[in-house]
């Protein structure tokens, strides 16, 4: 029996499964800074194997995972190429500059994908006046573009440009399993075209906390030291790692249900005059514009509250809706029936 969680705000609100709670309670633990927590070690090994990489590192969050990855790939004063609406650039508190002393070179993407030709143009030529371009960051799925998955071919195209110029590639793969499920490919095929990948356990996979970074052993050794620098050295962390093992072994395939529910939500909202669907719905996100109803996001959120749902909603009429574990098909059907009665006639 799935515990209901009627909340469209994000897939970060997922609740751990009963099996996760039991695993946490019974986890074998040790001091992870000494490398002695067997559950953490098992999780890191499992993550690396799933992604086809040499080693893994358990971190407290996706933001921390991206931070240690970027730091491990660069030197102060370097320039990093990112998509203009990428999470690392927009939503990670300026960590590139604050922590790394790095410059960001942004490229507007097409549904989150930076074209290889645009990347090549942005790479700095060797010149005493310029920072050194050292890293390209991709995002898969791309959140701000609407949860859009980058295909294997798109990732390879960007990888090829990076390697032509001797650059590293990091993938913010917070939802990379959503991408793999949507594209019907093994996640290794996506991970192949990144030197490092950060992915979250605490979003659609429903673990209560944590992310993984994977890459070469040399890279992970560097990232581990930066994790310590950022205060991320954990002790008996097996208690939070154990749910992560359940997430990776039991919760990946069910992401397809979230995608189906998002498409059902899109289909129903498309029938409401005044609501505009803003993105192709390919994973678990539906972006809508409610200005045609005469609403801002705040009015939308208020209407959702009347139906017993939580939803983001601010002064902008654009709202992101996420489906996730805890929301089932019948919940979406009930929501659509209710919201159709509450919207103004336009």
PyMOL commands that set and color helices and strands:
alter all, ss='L'
color gray80, all
select helices_A, chain A and resi 11-13+18-25+32-34+38-51+62-73+87-90+95-100+116-122+152-164+176-183+187-191+217-229+238-250+255-270+291-293+297-306+329-342
alter helices_A, ss='H'
color red, helices_A
select strands_A, chain A and resi 55-59+79-83+103-107+133-139+168-172+196-200+211-215+276-277+285-289+318-322
alter strands_A, ss='S'
color yellow, strands_A
deselect
rebuild
show_as cartoon
